[in-house]
Amino acid sequence: MSFWPGDAEREVTTFGRLSRGALMARVRSKGNKTTEMRLARLLSQAGLRGWRRHHNIPGRPDFVWHAVKVAVFADGCFWHGHCCGKNISPRTNTEAWINKINRNRARDRKTTRVLRGRGWVVIRLWECQLLRNPTGCVDKIRRALRTRR
């Protein structure tokens, strides 16, 4: 069942004449420089150790402290529908994008609910928070770790 209009394998994009499907397949889901990589660097600089990346628990959090059950998600403002004032709304194929973002948000809520039900502390940090207040983001994680130890 496809949520996108048209044929993703036949439609050609302006990016090297790739099909839309081939282009979207190249989009990385890990290692985003504005979220995950920035947070990894901040955690290391703050001396917070013991985390693992993309641990195999529901939602595959970006950072996990398994022993104390703390999971951190670094969410991109566009992909997860953050209303942060950056006004990053899709201009083309708007309906399909809005549906996708709404599904992402619903999946995020479900993941948070499931993990909390299993005794995890779940922290969701926004891309814009990491840019505007990196110290506050690290402090939030540090407080969660301190209360669980």
NORHUWO-V951978 format. One record per residue. N is the residue number from 0. RES is the residue in one letter. OMEGA is omega as a letter, one per 40 degrees, with the letter a starting at -180 (none if undefined). NEAR is the number of other ideal C-beta (glycine too) atoms within 12 Angstrom. D_CENTER is the distance of its C-alpha to the mean C-alpha in Angstrom with 2 decimals. Layout:
n:N res:RES omega:OMEGA near:NEAR d_center:D_CENTER
n:N res:RES omega:OMEGA near:NEAR d_center:D_CENTER
This chain:
n:0 res:M omega:a near:3 d_center:24.33
n:1 res:S omega:i near:13 d_center:22.80
n:2 res:F omega:a near:16 d_center:21.05
n:3 res:W omega:i near:19 d_center:21.77
n:4 res:P omega:i near:15 d_center:25.27
n:5 res:G omega:a near:17 d_center:27.30
n:6 res:D omega:a near:12 d_center:27.20
n:7 res:A omega:a near:21 d_center:24.12
n:8 res:E omega:a near:17 d_center:26.27
n:9 res:R omega:a near:12 d_center:29.14
n:10 res:E omega:a near:20 d_center:27.69
n:11 res:V omega:i near:17 d_center:27.81
n:12 res:T omega:i near:20 d_center:25.47
n:13 res:T omega:a near:10 d_center:26.61
n:14 res:F omega:i near:14 d_center:24.53
n:15 res:G omega:i near:10 d_center:27.23
n:16 res:R omega:i near:11 d_center:28.44
n:17 res:L omega:i near:19 d_center:25.68
n:18 res:S omega:a near:20 d_center:25.27
n:19 res:R omega:i near:26 d_center:22.20
n:20 res:G omega:i near:19 d_center:21.28
n:21 res:A omega:i near:18 d_center:21.81
n:22 res:L omega:a near:18 d_center:19.79
n:23 res:M omega:i near:18 d_center:16.68
n:24 res:A omega:i near:14 d_center:17.22
n:25 res:R omega:i near:14 d_center:16.92
n:26 res:V omega:a near:16 d_center:13.42
n:27 res:R omega:i near:13 d_center:11.57
n:28 res:S omega:i near:16 d_center:8.47
n:29 res:K omega:i near:17 d_center:8.86
n:30 res:G omega:i near:17 d_center:10.28
n:31 res:N omega:a near:24 d_center:8.94
n:32 res:K omega:a near:17 d_center:11.64
n:33 res:T omega:i near:24 d_center:10.49
n:34 res:T omega:a near:36 d_center:7.56
n:35 res:E omega:a near:30 d_center:7.98
n:36 res:M omega:i near:21 d_center:11.62
n:37 res:R omega:a near:29 d_center:12.51
n:38 res:L omega:i near:39 d_center:11.52
n:39 res:A omega:i near:29 d_center:13.39
n:40 res:R omega:i near:20 d_center:16.27
n:41 res:L omega:i near:31 d_center:16.39
n:42 res:L omega:i near:35 d_center:16.56
n:43 res:S omega:i near:16 d_center:19.27
n:44 res:Q omega:a near:14 d_center:21.15
n:45 res:A omega:i near:21 d_center:21.20
n:46 res:G omega:i near:13 d_center:22.67
n:47 res:L omega:a near:27 d_center:20.15
n:48 res:R omega:i near:16 d_center:20.74
n:49 res:G omega:a near:20 d_center:20.37
n:50 res:W omega:i near:33 d_center:16.66
n:51 res:R omega:a near:21 d_center:15.53
n:52 res:R omega:i near:24 d_center:12.57
n:53 res:H omega:i near:21 d_center:11.05
n:54 res:H omega:a near:24 d_center:13.87
n:55 res:N omega:i near:12 d_center:15.17
n:56 res:I omega:a near:24 d_center:14.75
n:57 res:P omega:i near:22 d_center:13.43
n:58 res:G omega:a near:30 d_center:9.75
n:59 res:R omega:a near:22 d_center:9.79
n:60 res:P omega:a near:37 d_center:8.19
n:61 res:D omega:i near:37 d_center:7.43
n:62 res:F omega:a near:42 d_center:10.73
n:63 res:V omega:i near:32 d_center:13.59
n:64 res:W omega:a near:31 d_center:17.09
n:65 res:H omega:a near:20 d_center:18.75
n:66 res:A omega:a near:15 d_center:22.20
n:67 res:V omega:i near:21 d_center:21.31
n:68 res:K omega:i near:25 d_center:18.54
n:69 res:V omega:i near:36 d_center:15.78
n:70 res:A omega:a near:39 d_center:12.12
n:71 res:V omega:i near:44 d_center:9.40
n:72 res:F omega:i near:42 d_center:5.67
n:73 res:A omega:a near:42 d_center:4.61
n:74 res:D omega:i near:37 d_center:3.02
n:75 res:G omega:a near:34 d_center:5.26
n:76 res:C omega:a near:30 d_center:8.45
n:77 res:F omega:a near:27 d_center:9.78
n:78 res:W omega:a near:27 d_center:7.55
n:79 res:H omega:i near:32 d_center:7.02
n:80 res:G omega:i near:28 d_center:10.59
n:81 res:H omega:i near:27 d_center:11.05
n:82 res:C omega:a near:15 d_center:14.80
n:83 res:C omega:i near:21 d_center:15.12
n:84 res:G omega:i near:11 d_center:18.16
n:85 res:K omega:i near:18 d_center:16.91
n:86 res:N omega:i near:12 d_center:18.17
n:87 res:I omega:i near:20 d_center:15.77
n:88 res:S omega:a near:19 d_center:16.98
n:89 res:P omega:a near:17 d_center:17.89
n:90 res:R omega:i near:10 d_center:21.55
n:91 res:T omega:a near:14 d_center:22.40
n:92 res:N omega:a near:19 d_center:21.97
n:93 res:T omega:a near:13 d_center:20.72
n:94 res:E omega:a near:15 d_center:21.31
n:95 res:A omega:i near:19 d_center:19.39
n:96 res:W omega:i near:22 d_center:16.28
n:97 res:I omega:i near:19 d_center:16.61
n:98 res:N omega:i near:19 d_center:17.08
n:99 res:K omega:a near:23 d_center:13.98
n:100 res:I omega:i near:28 d_center:11.80
n:101 res:N omega:i near:18 d_center:13.89
n:102 res:R omega:i near:18 d_center:13.39
n:103 res:N omega:a near:25 d_center:9.57
n:104 res:R omega:i near:23 d_center:10.39
n:105 res:A omega:i near:16 d_center:13.16
n:106 res:R omega:i near:22 d_center:11.34
n:107 res:D omega:i near:28 d_center:9.00
n:108 res:R omega:a near:21 d_center:12.44
n:109 res:K omega:i near:17 d_center:14.14
n:110 res:T omega:i near:27 d_center:11.99
n:111 res:T omega:a near:26 d_center:12.47
n:112 res:R omega:a near:16 d_center:16.10
n:113 res:V omega:a near:19 d_center:16.74
n:114 res:L omega:i near:28 d_center:15.59
n:115 res:R omega:i near:20 d_center:17.55
n:116 res:G omega:i near:13 d_center:20.39
n:117 res:R omega:i near:17 d_center:20.52
n:118 res:G omega:i near:15 d_center:20.88
n:119 res:W omega:i near:29 d_center:17.51
n:120 res:V omega:a near:28 d_center:16.39
n:121 res:V omega:i near:34 d_center:12.78
n:122 res:I omega:i near:37 d_center:11.26
n:123 res:R omega:i near:34 d_center:8.32
n:124 res:L omega:i near:38 d_center:8.34
n:125 res:W omega:i near:35 d_center:7.97
n:126 res:E omega:a near:33 d_center:8.41
n:127 res:C omega:i near:27 d_center:11.97
n:128 res:Q omega:i near:32 d_center:12.67
n:129 res:L omega:i near:37 d_center:12.13
n:130 res:L omega:a near:23 d_center:14.57
n:131 res:R omega:a near:17 d_center:16.99
n:132 res:N omega:a near:17 d_center:17.30
n:133 res:P omega:i near:27 d_center:16.09
n:134 res:T omega:i near:16 d_center:18.95
n:135 res:G omega:i near:20 d_center:18.05
n:136 res:C omega:i near:34 d_center:14.56
n:137 res:V omega:i near:31 d_center:16.38
n:138 res:D omega:i near:20 d_center:19.14
n:139 res:K omega:i near:29 d_center:17.04
n:140 res:I omega:a near:42 d_center:15.95
n:141 res:R omega:i near:25 d_center:19.57
n:142 res:R omega:i near:17 d_center:21.02
n:143 res:A omega:i near:28 d_center:19.11
n:144 res:L omega:a near:29 d_center:20.31
n:145 res:R omega:a near:15 d_center:23.75
n:146 res:T omega:a near:15 d_center:24.19
n:147 res:R omega:a near:20 d_center:23.32
n:148 res:R omega:none near:14 d_center:25.71
